[in-house]
Amino acid sequence: MTGTLYGVFTVADVQVALPLSELREVIPCPAAFDPLLAVAPGLVGAVNLRHQVIPVLDLRLLLGRREATGAEVVVVVTYDGSVFGLLANVVRGVVLIEDDAHLDISVNADLPLFSRTFERPDDSAVVSVLDCAAVRHTPGMVLAADTGGPSGAVAQAQQAAAGISAGGRRMMMLLRCGEIGLAVDVSHIHSVVPELVLKSSPLDGPTIHGVVQLGDRFVPTVDTLAVLGLGALTPVDVKRGVSLSFERGLLAFAVTEVVSIIAVPDADVLPMPGFGLPAAGHAIGILPGQEGGSYLVLDGAALRADEDLGTIAALGTPVGGAPPVTRVAERPEAADPRFDGRAIETSVRKFLTYDAGVELATPLTQISEIVPYPADVIPFVGGGPLRGVFTHQRASVPLFCLTGLLGGHLEVDEATARVLLVEAGDARAGFIVPQLRAIEESAWEERRTGTDPGAPVSLAGSPLVKIDGRMLPRIDLEQVLRTMVGDHGRSDPAGDRRALANA
């Protein structure tokens, strides 16, 4: 059974597909388009791409979807000797669809933009297959002759289910990471990030550069060269990204450029040398003679099976919500004799570890957001843990020094400190921590019964949690907040002020 390899992108909230034979490349959306001496439905202007003028259409205007958010990329389409661009929100990857999985659709319009749909095999989303002939024949449409591009002349849409055609060719995406070229089978690519806009995160380090928003999630982004043991990308070389799907989430790989998508005969991939290359664990060969020189061919399946990378992928968080937590059913376990018979239960869930004079851990689900130390704080001078009030997302938030709340004293460097935002009921507070450590999974937790739920949280009274061989105090920040505002949520305003002053 044969199938078609599609590139998928979104227009407003609609997933749209093009056969790879018609998708030439994807470029970042420019700040402005060059005007043309023409008027046509959806025509927004032109983009000059490597000295070729390409007219660009906004399909949202044809669909009447003017409320949609701004486009991020331009999908360059080649069809019947012509080339044009389409505005899109984001690229949603490459999928292989078997011929009998297409569903014919009838649209009552003079020039319907699509006549077929299919269901994505990964998330069951409905995808509309764009009819380029209809776009090409839109009244007043401006057409440019296709002078060739990175992939339009060689992309092949018909592939076997394994991604390899009968002629022994596979679709490869060519990437550049600084001076190093990489190639990976497109069947392993989830999506392309044309412009990598990174946000800082607690995970940041030599390998992890931050997180990037993909759809409704913040996805960790790793240095591709560091993962492969080939050095590190310089900041100027971190421009694009490609994401791969792992069992527990997505992971973005920072690259400098997405060069092209090409059909590569199996015989063109030369075997790896038997020694001397640090990337040998994730590489299967060398592809010579391509644009820009030779490329190291990566084993996409091996990358997606890497346990360490899978763990990083699982640390992605939803946009605008509390980070997800992976749990397993807790079951009783024999008490550790070092704890005098106190109850110890196995627990695999994620904790944020941080330094507040000593290393502490808090369940990740209790933290709604992590923000830098606010630049504009109304200070409360009095020497206590309450440092002041700041505003965040149009709400006033009291700011506390967590070290002080726990009975300690530590000078805080505002440049490196972070604030943990915590919510309990309709109350919210920010807790200053001098330094973040990591997001880690627990092995077991101490369970204490019979304690007063309204009792103040202290280091001495906190249960322990074992994380990566370390036993850390588990700080319940929601309980800290509930203790400060009372057992019944928000009390009267005067009572709130008294509770905060007493803190």
C-alpha positions as CSV (number, residue, x, y, z in Angstrom):
1,M,0.0,0.0,0.0
2,T,1.3,3.4,-1.0
3,G,0.9,6.8,0.7
4,T,1.6,10.5,0.4
5,L,4.0,12.5,2.5
6,Y,2.5,15.8,3.6
7,G,3.8,18.9,5.2
8,V,1.2,20.3,7.7
9,F,0.8,23.9,8.9
10,T,-1.9,25.9,10.6
11,V,-3.9,28.8,9.1
12,A,-5.7,30.4,12.0
13,D,-6.9,27.3,13.9
14,V,-7.2,25.1,10.7
15,Q,-4.6,22.5,10.0
16,V,-3.7,22.6,6.3
17,A,-1.6,20.0,4.4
18,L,0.4,20.1,1.2
19,P,2.2,17.2,-0.5
20,L,5.9,17.7,-0.1
21,S,6.2,17.8,-3.9
22,E,4.4,21.2,-3.7
23,L,6.0,22.5,-0.5
24,R,9.3,24.2,-1.4
25,E,10.4,25.7,1.9
26,V,9.3,27.6,5.0
27,I,10.7,31.0,5.9
28,P,10.1,33.4,8.8
29,C,7.4,36.0,8.2
30,P,9.0,39.4,7.4
31,A,8.1,42.5,9.2
32,A,6.5,43.9,6.1
33,F,5.7,42.8,2.5
34,D,6.7,44.6,-0.6
35,P,3.6,46.0,-2.4
36,L,2.7,44.8,-5.9
37,L,0.8,46.6,-8.7
38,A,-2.2,44.3,-8.3
39,V,-5.2,43.6,-6.2
40,A,-6.5,40.1,-5.5
41,P,-8.5,38.4,-2.7
42,G,-6.0,37.6,0.1
43,L,-3.0,39.1,-1.6
44,V,-0.8,40.9,1.0
45,G,2.2,41.7,-1.2
46,A,5.5,40.0,-2.0
47,V,8.7,38.8,-0.4
48,N,12.1,38.9,-2.1
49,L,13.6,35.5,-1.5
50,R,17.1,35.1,-2.8
51,H,16.4,37.6,-5.6
52,Q,13.1,35.9,-6.6
53,V,9.9,37.9,-6.1
54,I,7.2,35.6,-4.6
55,P,3.6,36.9,-4.2
56,V,2.1,36.0,-0.7
57,L,-1.5,35.3,0.1
58,D,-3.3,35.3,3.5
59,L,-5.8,32.5,3.3
60,R,-7.5,33.8,6.4
61,L,-8.8,36.7,4.4
62,L,-10.3,34.3,1.9
63,L,-11.9,32.4,4.8
64,G,-13.1,35.4,6.7
65,R,-10.9,34.5,9.7
66,R,-9.8,38.1,10.5
67,E,-9.9,37.4,14.3
68,A,-6.9,35.0,14.0
69,T,-3.5,35.8,15.6
70,G,-0.6,37.0,13.5
71,A,1.2,34.8,11.1
72,E,4.7,33.6,12.0
73,V,5.9,31.9,8.8
74,V,5.5,32.0,5.0
75,V,5.1,28.6,3.4
76,V,6.5,28.8,-0.1
77,V,4.5,26.6,-2.6
78,T,5.5,25.4,-6.0
79,Y,2.8,24.2,-8.4
80,D,2.6,23.7,-12.1
81,G,5.6,25.9,-12.8
82,S,4.5,28.7,-10.5
83,V,5.5,29.7,-7.0
84,F,3.6,31.6,-4.3
85,G,3.7,32.0,-0.6
86,L,1.0,31.4,2.0
87,L,0.9,32.9,5.5
88,A,0.7,30.4,8.3
89,N,0.9,30.4,12.1
90,V,3.2,27.5,12.6
91,V,4.5,24.4,10.9
92,R,3.0,21.2,12.4
93,G,5.4,18.6,11.0
94,V,5.4,15.9,8.3
95,V,3.0,13.0,8.2
96,L,2.6,10.0,5.9
97,I,-1.0,9.3,4.9
98,E,-2.0,6.0,3.2
99,D,-4.0,6.4,0.0
100,D,-7.2,4.9,1.4
101,A,-7.1,7.2,4.5
102,H,-8.2,10.2,2.5
103,L,-11.8,11.4,2.7
104,D,-13.4,13.3,-0.2
105,I,-15.2,16.5,0.7
106,S,-17.7,18.5,-1.4
107,V,-17.7,22.2,-0.9
108,N,-20.4,24.3,-2.5
109,A,-18.2,27.1,-3.9
110,D,-16.9,28.2,-7.3
111,L,-13.3,27.5,-6.3
112,P,-13.2,25.4,-3.2
113,L,-9.8,25.6,-1.4
114,F,-9.9,21.9,-0.6
115,S,-11.7,18.7,-1.6
116,R,-9.9,16.1,0.6
117,T,-9.2,15.7,4.3
118,F,-7.5,13.2,6.4
119,E,-7.1,12.4,10.1
120,R,-3.6,12.9,11.6
121,P,-2.3,9.5,12.9
122,D,-0.6,11.1,15.9
123,D,-3.3,13.2,17.5
124,S,-6.4,12.5,15.3
125,A,-6.8,16.1,14.3
126,V,-8.7,16.8,11.0
127,V,-6.4,18.2,8.3
128,S,-7.6,19.9,5.1
129,V,-5.5,19.2,1.9
130,L,-5.1,22.5,0.1
131,D,-6.0,22.5,-3.6
132,C,-3.2,24.5,-5.1
133,A,-5.0,24.6,-8.5
134,A,-7.9,26.5,-6.8
135,V,-5.5,28.9,-5.2
136,R,-3.6,29.4,-8.6
137,H,-6.9,30.2,-10.3
138,T,-8.2,32.7,-7.8
139,P,-9.4,35.8,-9.7
140,G,-6.6,38.3,-9.9
141,M,-4.0,35.9,-8.6
142,V,-0.4,37.0,-9.1
143,L,1.8,34.2,-10.3
144,A,5.6,34.0,-10.4
145,A,7.6,31.5,-12.4
146,D,9.3,28.9,-10.3
147,T,13.1,29.3,-10.8
148,G,13.9,26.5,-8.4
149,G,14.6,26.3,-4.7
150,P,16.0,24.1,-1.9
151,S,13.5,21.3,-2.2
152,G,10.8,21.8,-4.8
153,A,12.7,20.2,-7.7
154,V,13.5,17.0,-5.8
155,A,10.8,16.5,-3.1
156,Q,8.8,13.3,-3.8
157,A,5.4,13.0,-2.4
158,Q,4.8,9.3,-2.9
159,Q,6.5,7.2,-0.3
160,A,6.1,3.7,1.2
161,A,4.8,3.3,4.7
162,A,8.3,3.2,6.1
163,G,9.2,6.5,4.4
164,I,11.3,4.8,1.7
165,S,10.1,4.5,-1.9
166,A,10.4,1.5,-4.2
167,G,13.6,3.0,-5.6
168,G,15.4,2.9,-2.3
169,R,15.1,6.6,-1.6
170,R,14.1,8.3,1.7
171,M,13.1,11.9,2.4
172,M,15.8,13.7,4.5
173,M,15.8,17.1,6.1
174,L,19.2,18.8,5.8
175,L,20.1,21.1,8.7
176,R,23.1,23.2,9.6
177,C,24.4,23.7,13.1
178,G,27.1,26.3,12.7
179,E,29.7,24.8,10.4
180,I,28.3,21.2,10.8
181,G,25.7,19.8,8.5
182,L,23.2,17.2,9.8
183,A,20.5,15.1,8.0
184,V,17.6,13.3,9.5
185,D,14.7,11.3,8.1
186,V,11.6,13.6,7.9
187,S,9.4,10.9,9.3
188,H,11.0,11.6,12.7
189,I,10.4,15.4,12.5
190,H,7.4,16.6,14.4
191,S,7.6,20.3,13.4
192,V,9.9,23.1,12.3
193,V,10.4,26.3,14.3
194,P,11.4,28.9,11.6
195,E,12.4,31.5,14.2
196,L,13.5,30.2,17.6
197,V,12.3,32.6,20.3
198,L,13.5,31.2,23.6
199,K,12.3,31.9,27.1
200,S,14.4,31.2,30.2
201,S,13.5,28.3,32.4
202,P,14.7,26.5,35.5
203,L,16.2,23.9,33.2
204,D,18.7,26.3,31.6
205,G,22.3,25.1,31.4
206,P,25.0,24.1,29.0
207,T,22.8,21.7,27.1
208,I,19.3,23.2,27.6
209,H,18.9,26.7,26.2
210,G,15.4,27.4,27.5
211,V,11.9,26.7,26.3
212,V,10.0,27.6,23.1
213,Q,6.3,27.8,22.7
214,L,4.9,25.2,20.3
215,G,1.1,25.3,20.1
216,D,-0.2,25.3,23.7
217,R,3.0,24.1,25.4
218,F,6.4,25.4,26.4
219,V,8.9,22.8,25.0
220,P,12.5,22.4,26.3
221,T,15.1,23.3,23.7
222,V,18.5,21.6,23.6
223,D,21.8,22.4,22.0
224,T,22.0,19.9,19.1
225,L,25.8,19.9,19.0
226,A,26.0,19.4,22.8
227,V,23.6,16.4,22.6
228,L,25.7,14.9,19.8
229,G,29.0,15.5,21.6
230,L,30.2,17.8,18.8
231,G,30.8,21.0,20.8
232,A,28.2,23.7,21.3
233,L,26.3,26.3,19.2
234,T,27.4,29.9,19.6
235,P,24.5,32.3,20.5
236,V,24.6,33.7,17.0
237,D,24.1,30.2,15.5
238,V,20.9,29.5,17.5
239,K,18.3,30.7,15.0
240,R,15.9,27.9,14.0
241,G,14.6,24.7,15.6
242,V,13.2,21.3,14.8
243,S,11.1,19.3,17.3
244,L,10.9,15.6,17.7
245,S,8.2,13.7,19.5
246,F,9.1,11.5,22.5
247,E,6.8,9.2,24.5
248,R,6.2,11.8,27.2
249,G,6.4,15.1,25.2
250,L,8.1,17.2,22.6
251,L,11.8,18.3,22.5
252,A,13.1,21.1,20.3
253,F,16.7,20.9,18.9
254,A,18.3,24.3,18.2
255,V,19.9,24.6,14.8
256,T,21.2,27.4,12.6
257,E,19.4,26.7,9.4
258,V,16.9,24.3,7.8
259,V,18.5,23.9,4.4
260,S,16.2,21.7,2.5
261,I,14.1,18.5,2.2
262,I,15.5,16.1,-0.4
263,A,15.0,12.6,-1.6
264,V,18.2,10.6,-0.8
265,P,19.0,7.3,-2.4
266,D,20.1,4.7,0.2
267,A,23.3,4.1,-1.7
268,D,24.3,7.8,-1.3
269,V,24.7,7.4,2.5
270,L,28.2,6.3,3.2
271,P,28.9,4.2,6.4
272,M,30.4,5.8,9.4
273,P,34.0,5.4,10.3
274,G,34.5,2.7,13.0
275,F,36.0,5.2,15.5
276,G,36.9,8.8,16.2
277,L,33.5,10.5,16.0
278,P,31.8,11.4,19.3
279,A,28.4,11.4,17.6
280,A,28.7,7.7,16.6
281,G,25.9,6.7,19.0
282,H,23.3,8.8,17.1
283,A,24.8,8.7,13.6
284,I,24.3,6.2,10.9
285,G,26.4,7.6,8.0
286,I,27.7,10.5,5.9
287,L,25.8,12.1,3.1
288,P,28.4,13.8,0.7
289,G,27.9,16.1,-2.3
290,Q,25.0,18.2,-1.1
291,E,24.5,22.0,-0.9
292,G,27.0,23.2,1.6
293,G,29.1,20.1,1.6
294,S,28.7,16.8,3.5
295,Y,26.1,16.0,6.1
296,L,26.2,13.7,9.2
297,V,23.1,11.4,8.9
298,L,21.4,11.0,12.3
299,D,19.4,8.0,13.5
300,G,16.1,9.7,14.3
301,A,14.7,6.5,16.0
302,A,17.8,6.4,18.3
303,L,17.4,10.0,19.2
304,R,13.7,9.5,20.1
305,A,14.5,6.4,22.1
306,D,17.2,8.2,24.2
307,E,16.1,8.0,27.8
308,D,17.9,11.2,28.9
309,L,16.3,13.2,26.0
310,G,13.0,11.7,26.8
311,T,13.2,12.8,30.4
312,I,13.9,16.4,29.2
313,A,11.0,16.2,26.8
314,A,8.7,15.2,29.7
315,L,9.5,18.5,31.4
316,G,7.4,20.6,29.0
317,T,4.7,22.7,30.5
318,P,1.3,23.9,29.3
319,V,1.1,27.6,28.3
320,G,-0.8,29.6,31.0
321,G,-1.3,26.6,33.3
322,A,0.4,24.7,36.0
323,P,3.2,22.3,34.9
324,P,2.0,18.7,34.4
325,V,3.1,16.1,36.8
326,T,3.7,12.4,36.1
327,R,2.4,10.2,38.9
328,V,2.3,6.5,39.6
329,A,0.0,4.9,42.2
330,E,1.6,5.2,45.6
331,R,2.0,2.0,47.5
332,P,3.2,1.3,51.0
333,E,6.9,0.4,51.4
334,A,8.9,-0.8,54.4
335,A,10.0,2.1,56.5
336,D,13.6,3.1,56.3
337,P,15.2,2.3,59.7
338,R,17.0,5.7,59.7
339,F,13.6,7.3,60.2
340,D,12.5,5.6,63.3
341,G,9.6,3.8,61.7
342,R,8.0,6.9,60.2
343,A,5.9,6.1,57.1
344,I,7.9,6.1,53.8
345,E,5.9,5.6,50.6
346,T,7.2,5.3,47.0
347,S,6.3,8.4,45.0
348,V,7.3,9.3,41.4
349,R,6.4,12.9,40.8
350,K,8.2,16.0,39.8
351,F,9.7,18.5,42.2
352,L,11.3,21.9,41.8
353,T,14.5,21.9,43.8
354,Y,16.0,25.2,44.9
355,D,18.4,26.8,47.4
356,A,17.0,28.9,50.3
357,G,20.0,28.6,52.6
358,V,19.6,24.8,52.3
359,E,18.5,22.8,49.4
360,L,14.7,22.3,49.4
361,A,12.0,20.7,47.2
362,T,8.4,21.7,46.4
363,P,5.9,19.7,44.3
364,L,6.0,21.2,40.8
365,T,2.1,21.3,40.7
366,Q,2.1,23.9,43.5
367,I,4.0,26.4,41.4
368,S,1.9,28.3,38.9
369,E,4.8,30.3,37.5
370,I,8.4,31.2,38.0
371,V,9.4,34.8,37.3
372,P,12.5,36.9,37.7
373,Y,12.7,39.2,40.7
374,P,10.3,42.0,39.8
375,A,11.8,45.3,38.8
376,D,9.0,47.4,40.4
377,V,8.3,46.5,44.0
378,I,6.5,48.7,46.6
379,P,8.8,47.9,49.5
380,F,7.6,47.2,53.1
381,V,10.4,48.1,55.4
382,G,10.4,46.3,58.7
383,G,12.9,43.5,58.5
384,G,10.4,40.7,58.3
385,P,9.8,38.1,55.5
386,L,7.3,40.4,53.8
387,R,9.4,42.4,51.3
388,G,6.6,44.3,49.6
389,V,4.0,44.1,46.9
390,F,4.3,43.9,43.1
391,T,1.9,43.6,40.2
392,H,1.7,40.6,37.9
393,Q,-0.9,40.0,35.1
394,R,-3.0,42.9,36.5
395,A,-3.0,41.5,40.0
396,S,-1.2,42.7,43.1
397,V,1.0,40.0,44.7
398,P,2.6,40.1,48.1
399,L,6.3,39.2,48.0
400,F,7.9,37.1,50.7
401,C,11.4,36.0,51.4
402,L,11.1,32.2,51.8
403,T,14.4,31.9,53.7
404,G,13.0,34.4,56.3
405,L,9.7,32.6,56.5
406,L,11.6,29.4,57.4
407,G,13.5,31.1,60.1
408,G,16.8,31.7,58.3
409,H,18.7,34.7,57.0
410,L,20.3,35.0,53.6
411,E,21.2,38.0,51.5
412,V,19.4,37.8,48.1
413,D,20.9,38.9,44.9
414,E,18.0,40.3,42.9
415,A,19.7,39.8,39.6
416,T,19.9,36.0,40.1
417,A,17.0,35.3,42.5
418,R,13.7,34.0,41.2
419,V,10.1,34.3,42.5
420,L,7.8,31.3,42.8
421,L,4.2,32.2,42.3
422,V,1.8,30.1,44.3
423,E,-2.0,30.1,44.5
424,A,-4.3,28.6,47.1
425,G,-8.0,29.3,46.6
426,D,-8.2,32.9,45.4
427,A,-5.0,33.9,47.3
428,R,-1.7,34.4,45.5
429,A,1.8,35.1,46.8
430,G,5.3,35.3,45.5
431,F,8.2,33.5,47.3
432,I,11.7,34.7,46.7
433,V,14.3,31.9,46.4
434,P,18.0,32.8,45.9
435,Q,18.8,30.1,43.4
436,L,16.9,27.4,41.4
437,R,18.4,24.0,41.0
438,A,16.4,21.7,38.7
439,I,13.1,19.9,38.0
440,E,13.6,16.3,39.3
441,E,11.6,13.2,40.0
442,S,11.3,11.8,43.5
443,A,12.0,8.2,44.6
444,W,10.0,8.2,47.8
445,E,8.4,10.6,50.3
446,E,7.9,10.7,54.0
447,R,4.2,10.8,54.9
448,R,3.2,12.3,58.3
449,T,-0.2,11.9,59.8
450,G,-1.9,13.7,62.7
451,T,-0.3,17.0,62.0
452,D,-2.2,20.3,62.4
453,P,-3.0,21.5,58.9
454,G,-2.9,25.1,60.2
455,A,0.5,24.7,61.8
456,P,3.3,27.0,60.4
457,V,5.6,25.3,58.0
458,S,9.2,24.9,59.3
459,L,12.3,23.1,58.2
460,A,12.4,21.0,61.3
461,G,8.8,19.9,60.8
462,S,8.9,19.3,57.1
463,P,8.7,15.7,55.7
464,L,11.6,14.5,53.7
465,V,11.7,13.5,50.0
466,K,14.4,11.4,48.3
467,I,15.5,12.8,45.0
468,D,18.4,11.4,43.0
469,G,20.0,10.0,46.2
470,R,19.5,13.2,48.2
471,M,17.1,13.6,51.1
472,L,15.6,17.1,51.0
473,P,12.9,18.8,53.2
474,R,9.6,19.0,51.3
475,I,8.2,22.5,51.6
476,D,4.4,22.8,51.0
477,L,4.2,26.3,49.7
478,E,0.4,26.1,49.3
479,Q,0.2,25.3,53.1
480,V,2.5,28.3,53.8
481,L,0.1,30.5,51.9
482,R,-3.0,29.1,53.5
483,T,-1.4,29.6,56.9
484,M,-0.9,33.3,56.2
485,V,-4.4,34.0,54.9
486,G,-6.4,31.6,57.2
487,D,-7.9,28.2,56.9
488,H,-11.0,29.4,55.0
489,G,-9.5,31.2,52.0
490,R,-9.7,35.0,51.8
491,S,-10.9,36.4,55.1
492,D,-11.9,40.1,55.6
493,P,-9.3,42.6,54.3
494,A,-8.4,43.8,57.8
495,G,-7.7,40.2,58.8
496,D,-5.6,39.6,55.7
497,R,-3.5,42.6,56.6
498,R,-3.0,41.4,60.1
499,A,-2.0,37.9,58.9
500,L,0.5,39.3,56.4
501,A,1.9,41.7,59.0
502,N,2.3,38.8,61.5
503,A,4.2,36.8,58.9
